[in-house]
Amino acid sequence: MTRQRVVIVGAGFGGLAAATTLESADVDVLLLDRHNYHQFLPLLYQVATSGLNSADVAYAIRGVFRRQQHVRVRKGHVTGVDWDRHLVHLRHEPSVEFDKLIVAAGSSTAFFGVPGAEEYAFPLYSLEDAVRLRNHILSLFEAAAVRPALADDGTLTFVIVGGGPTGVEVSGALAELVDKVLREDFHDVDLRATRIVLVEQGDHLLTAFGERSQAYAKSSLEERGVDVRLGVAVTHIGPDEIVLSTGARLATRCLVWAAGVKANPLADALGVDQGRAGRVVVSPDLSLPDHPEAFVIGDIADIDDGSGGRLPQVAQVAIQGGRHAAAQILADQAGRPRTAFRYRNKGMMATIGRRSAVTEVPGLPALHGLVAWLGWLSLHLVYLLGVRNRVSVFVNWAWNYFTWDRGPRLILRPESLPHTPHPHADG
């Protein structure tokens, strides 16, 4: 009997979970991804704020399956699917055949039509985004060192849009970077002119958390000097200023966009039904209604939460969905009926900074402060791929804790400074 070929699109949390579930099964697995590495998205903000090296949060995909003979890894950009011929199309490469398909392509930045956002904002959803943002932040301080007057012209004003976990974590980490590290690096710059502004359209930070956690996050950020503005939206973004819904203008040359995500553009190319934010509509077992041989999981999938809402675009949904999709493929192979996906909410976490975090687990009291922070550190070390990466991250965190020093304050792609004619051009 010919072994079935399972093609998995995307080596994020969901794709890896599906592949590892199938690695010992009687199937051949082909794992496709645009990159040759898995990026640990929850720690990208630490790369952007010089807390970790980029290599600490990325792991070679082939290294995950180096001892598995039936899992193949291929670097390729998927552009679409031929459902009749069971082909996955790749950009500039031959198409690949599949018997079963798992689409775990993740999400992309949603700018919600805000003028200037796509051109001037700095998203934080990939390793390239994180390195680009780190380069830009450090370049602005270098510019202020050359011309101190720039500090009074918005060059050292940093705006973060979005009060979810990413926005809160970036704000807290950036405040600590400036106050505890760059203050010692840049003796010739008056860092009192530095401003960090967190803008959230809703009435609370961390809207998925409880009221006590929301209040704790806000007060903790404000203690670190972050200007938290609730009930305010950004209506226009330019190269050196933004306009708020209040009509106020704020001079800045660095706006971090953490306001939300949408489905990966691949969702538009599949030719199937889509729901909110372009996410692909799936059946209860996570398969496509018209193509039961294909499953869609994680951020790109529009999954009913059982009460009329949609499951959040978080790592645990992707991991559990990947394992479930793989289990359905094995059930088909064994002649067993498929089962509906049931998501188990294991809780939510967000860190604000040193010794400060919020953790909420269903059925347990919410945790704030040191205990929550230690839990956040431990959980992220557990889910990080690779022993070397875990050791490196642990050492970096320990060094930072005891010395207040940060890791790679390196500008790898120099850019034109704000006092030159093209402030946003790469040099």
C-alpha positions in Angstrom: 0.0 0.0 0.0 1.3 3.4 -1.0 2.1 5.7 2.0 0.0 8.8 2.1 1.8 12.2 1.7 0.8 14.8 4.2 1.8 18.4 3.2 2.0 20.9 6.0 2.1 24.6 5.1 3.9 26.7 7.8 6.4 25.7 10.5 4.9 27.9 13.3 3.5 26.5 16.5 0.6 24.7 14.7 2.6 23.3 11.8 5.3 21.9 14.1 2.7 20.4 16.4 1.1 18.6 13.5 4.4 17.4 12.1 5.7 16.0 15.4 2.4 14.2 16.0 2.8 12.5 12.6 6.5 11.9 12.7 6.2 8.2 13.8 3.0 7.5 11.8 2.8 5.5 8.6 2.7 8.6 6.4 5.3 10.8 4.6 5.3 14.4 5.8 6.5 17.4 3.8 6.8 20.6 5.9 6.9 23.8 3.8 7.8 27.2 5.1 9.2 30.4 3.6 12.0 30.3 6.1 14.4 27.6 7.1 13.8 28.4 10.8 10.9 28.5 13.3 10.6 31.8 15.0 9.4 32.0 18.6 6.9 34.9 18.2 6.3 35.6 22.0 9.9 36.8 22.4 10.3 38.9 19.3 9.8 42.1 21.4 12.9 41.2 23.4 15.0 41.1 20.2 13.5 44.5 19.2 14.5 46.0 22.6 18.0 44.4 22.7 17.2 41.8 25.3 18.0 38.8 23.2 19.9 37.8 20.1 17.9 37.0 17.0 19.4 33.5 17.0 18.0 32.9 20.5 14.4 33.0 19.3 14.9 31.1 16.0 15.6 27.4 15.5 16.4 25.6 12.2 13.4 23.5 11.2 15.5 20.7 9.8 17.2 20.4 13.2 13.8 19.6 14.8 13.4 16.5 12.5 17.0 15.5 12.0 16.4 12.0 13.3 13.1 11.5 11.6 13.2 9.7 8.2 9.6 10.4 7.3 9.5 14.1 7.8 11.0 16.2 5.0 11.5 19.9 5.2 11.4 22.2 2.2 11.9 26.0 1.9 9.2 27.4 -0.3 6.7 30.2 -0.6 3.2 28.7 -1.1 1.0 30.7 -3.5 -2.1 28.6 -3.8 -3.7 25.1 -4.0 -5.2 23.2 -7.0 -7.9 21.3 -5.2 -8.9 19.1 -8.2 -5.3 17.9 -8.8 -4.2 17.9 -5.1 -1.3 20.2 -5.8 0.3 22.9 -3.6 1.7 25.7 -5.8 5.0 27.3 -4.9 6.5 30.5 -6.1 9.3 29.9 -8.7 9.4 26.1 -7.7 7.5 23.0 -9.0 4.2 22.2 -7.3 4.0 19.4 -4.8 1.3 16.7 -4.6 -0.6 15.9 -1.4 -3.0 13.3 -0.2 -3.8 15.3 3.0 -3.1 18.9 3.6 -2.7 21.0 6.7 -2.6 24.8 6.3 -0.9 26.5 9.2 0.3 29.6 7.5 -0.4 32.0 10.5 -1.3 35.6 10.2 0.0 39.0 9.0 -0.2 42.5 10.3 -3.6 44.3 10.0 -3.3 48.0 9.5 -7.1 48.6 9.4 -6.8 51.1 6.6 -5.1 53.8 8.8 -3.5 56.2 6.3 0.3 56.0 6.4 0.4 52.9 8.7 1.7 50.5 6.1 4.4 53.0 5.0 5.7 54.3 8.3 4.7 52.0 11.1 6.9 49.3 12.5 5.0 46.0 12.9 6.4 43.2 15.1 5.4 39.9 13.7 8.6 38.4 12.3 12.3 38.1 13.1 13.0 40.6 10.3 10.5 43.0 11.9 12.2 42.7 15.3 15.7 43.4 13.9 14.5 46.3 11.8 12.8 47.9 14.8 15.9 47.4 17.0 18.1 49.0 14.3 15.7 51.9 14.1 15.4 52.5 17.8 19.2 52.5 18.3 19.7 54.7 15.2 17.4 57.4 16.6 19.6 57.5 19.8 22.7 57.7 17.6 21.1 60.6 15.7 20.3 62.4 19.0 24.0 61.9 20.0 25.1 63.7 16.8 22.5 66.5 17.1 21.1 66.8 20.7 18.5 69.2 19.5 16.7 66.3 17.8 15.6 65.0 21.2 13.2 68.0 21.4 11.8 67.3 18.0 10.2 63.9 18.5 13.2 61.8 17.6 13.2 60.3 21.1 9.4 59.9 21.3 8.3 56.3 20.8 4.6 55.5 20.2 3.2 52.0 20.6 -0.2 51.4 19.1 -2.3 48.6 20.7 -2.8 47.7 24.3 -2.7 43.9 24.0 0.1 41.7 25.3 2.5 42.7 22.5 1.9 46.5 23.1 2.2 46.2 26.8 5.4 44.0 26.6 7.1 46.3 24.1 6.2 49.4 26.2 7.6 48.0 29.4 10.8 46.6 27.8 11.5 49.8 25.9 11.1 51.8 29.1 13.6 49.6 30.9 16.0 49.7 28.0 16.0 53.5 28.0 16.1 54.0 31.7 18.5 51.3 32.8 20.8 50.7 29.7 20.8 53.5 27.2 21.0 56.1 29.9 24.5 54.7 30.7 25.4 54.3 27.0 24.6 57.8 25.8 26.2 60.2 28.3 26.0 63.1 25.8 22.2 62.8 25.3 19.6 64.2 27.7 17.3 61.2 27.9 14.8 63.2 30.0 13.4 64.2 26.6 12.6 60.5 25.8 8.9 59.7 25.8 7.1 56.3 25.5 3.5 56.6 24.6 1.1 53.6 24.5 -2.1 54.3 22.6 -5.1 52.0 23.0 -8.4 52.6 21.3 -10.4 50.7 23.9 -11.0 51.7 27.5 -8.6 49.1 29.0 -5.3 47.5 28.4 -5.2 43.7 27.9 -8.9 43.4 27.1 -8.9 39.6 27.3 -7.9 39.8 30.9 -9.8 40.6 34.1 -10.2 44.1 35.5 -7.6 43.6 38.2 -5.0 42.5 35.7 -5.9 45.4 33.4 -5.5 47.9 36.2 -2.2 46.3 37.4 -0.7 46.5 33.9 -1.7 50.1 33.5 -0.3 51.2 36.8 2.9 49.1 36.4 3.6 50.8 33.0 2.9 54.2 34.4 5.4 53.6 37.2 8.0 52.9 34.5 7.3 56.3 32.9 5.0 55.1 30.1 2.3 57.6 29.0 -0.8 55.3 28.7 -3.6 56.8 26.6 -6.9 54.9 26.6 -9.9 55.5 24.4 -7.6 57.1 21.8 -7.0 55.9 18.2 -4.4 56.8 15.7 -6.0 58.3 12.6 -3.0 59.2 10.4 0.7 58.3 10.4 3.4 60.4 8.7 7.2 60.1 8.5 7.7 62.4 11.5 4.3 62.8 13.3 1.0 61.0 14.0 -2.6 62.4 14.4 -4.8 61.1 17.1 -8.6 60.8 17.2 -8.6 63.6 19.7 -7.1 65.9 17.0 -3.8 66.1 18.8 -0.6 65.7 16.8 2.4 63.9 18.2 5.9 64.3 16.8 7.6 60.9 16.5 9.8 59.0 14.1 9.1 55.6 15.6 5.6 54.1 15.8 5.4 50.4 16.8 2.2 48.8 15.4 0.8 46.2 17.8 -2.9 46.8 17.0 -3.8 43.5 15.6 -3.4 40.8 12.9 -5.4 39.3 10.1 -5.1 36.0 8.2 -2.1 35.3 6.1 -2.6 36.4 2.5 -2.6 32.8 1.5 -6.1 32.6 2.8 -7.2 34.8 -0.1 -5.6 32.5 -2.6 -7.3 29.2 -1.4 -10.6 30.0 -3.0 -12.6 28.9 0.1 -15.0 30.7 2.4 -13.5 33.3 4.7 -14.7 34.9 7.9 -13.6 37.8 10.1 -10.2 39.3 9.3 -10.0 37.0 6.2 -9.7 33.8 8.3 -10.7 30.6 6.6 -14.0 29.0 7.7 -13.5 25.5 8.9 -15.7 22.5 10.0 -15.9 21.4 13.6 -13.0 18.9 13.0 -10.9 21.8 11.5 -11.2 20.5 7.9 -12.5 22.6 5.0 -16.2 22.1 4.4 -15.8 21.3 0.7 -12.4 19.7 1.0 -12.3 17.1 3.8 -8.8 16.1 2.9 -7.5 19.5 4.0 -7.3 21.1 7.4 -6.7 24.7 8.4 -5.4 25.5 11.8 -4.0 28.3 14.0 -4.2 32.1 13.2 -5.4 31.6 9.6 -8.4 29.6 10.7 -11.8 31.0 11.8 -12.7 28.5 14.6 -16.0 28.7 16.5 -15.4 28.8 20.2 -18.7 27.0 21.0 -20.6 30.1 22.1 -20.8 32.1 18.9 -17.4 33.8 19.2 -14.1 32.9 17.6 -11.1 31.4 19.2 -8.2 33.8 19.7 -5.1 33.9 17.5 -2.7 32.6 20.2 -0.1 29.9 20.3 -2.1 27.4 22.3 -5.0 27.4 19.8 -2.4 26.6 17.0 -0.6 23.9 19.0 -3.8 22.1 20.0 -5.2 22.5 16.5 -2.1 21.1 14.9 -2.3 18.0 17.1 -6.0 17.6 16.5 -5.7 17.8 12.7 -2.9 15.2 12.7 -5.1 13.0 14.9 -7.9 13.2 12.4 -5.5 12.1 9.6 -4.6 9.1 11.7 -8.2 8.4 12.4 -9.0 8.4 8.7 -6.1 6.0 8.1 -7.4 3.6 10.9 -11.0 3.8 9.7 -12.2 5.6 12.8 -14.7 8.5 12.8 -13.4 12.0 13.1 -14.0 14.1 16.2 -14.7 17.8 16.7 -12.0 20.1 18.0 -12.3 21.1 21.6 -9.9 23.9 22.7 -8.6 23.7 26.3 -7.9 27.2 27.6 -4.7 26.9 29.6 -4.7 30.6 30.5 -3.1 33.9 29.5 0.1 35.6 30.4 1.7 39.0 29.7 4.8 40.5 31.1 5.3 44.2 31.8 8.9 44.2 32.9 11.3 43.0 35.6 9.4 41.3 38.4 6.1 42.4 36.9 3.6 40.3 34.9 0.0 39.1 34.9 -1.2 35.5 34.7 -4.7 34.2 34.5 -5.6 30.5 34.5 -9.2 29.3 34.4 -10.4 28.3 37.9 -7.5 29.9 39.7 -6.9 33.4 41.1 -5.2 35.8 38.9 -1.5 36.3 39.7 0.4 39.6 39.5 3.9 40.7 40.1 6.9 38.5 40.9 5.2 35.1 41.0 3.5 35.8 37.6 6.8 37.0 36.2 8.6 33.9 37.2 5.8 31.8 35.8 6.1 33.7 32.5 9.8 33.2 32.3 9.5 29.5 33.1 6.8 28.8 30.6 8.6 30.5 27.7 11.8 28.6 28.4 9.8 25.3 28.2 8.2 26.2 24.9 11.4 27.6 23.3 12.9 25.1 20.8 16.5 23.8 21.3 18.6 23.3 24.4 21.2 25.8 23.2 18.4 28.5 22.8 17.0 27.8 26.2 20.5 28.0 27.8 21.3 31.2 25.9 18.0 32.9 26.8 18.3 31.9 30.5 21.9 33.2 30.7 20.8 36.5 29.0 17.9 36.9 31.4 20.0 36.2 34.4 22.7 38.6 33.2 20.1 41.3 32.6 18.5 40.7 36.0 21.8 41.0 38.0 23.5 43.7 36.0 20.7 45.6 34.3 22.7 45.3 31.1 21.2 44.2 27.8 22.3 42.0 25.0 23.0 43.0 21.4 22.7 46.7 21.0 23.8 46.3 17.4 22.7 48.2 14.3 23.1 45.5 11.7 21.5 47.5 8.8 22.5 51.2 9.2 19.8 53.6 8.1 19.9 57.3 7.3 19.6 59.4 10.5 16.7 61.8 11.0 18.9 64.9 10.2 19.7 63.6 6.7 17.3 64.1 3.7 15.8 60.6 3.8 15.0 59.7 7.4 13.6 56.3 6.6 15.8 55.1 3.8 18.2 52.2 4.4 21.8 53.1 4.0 
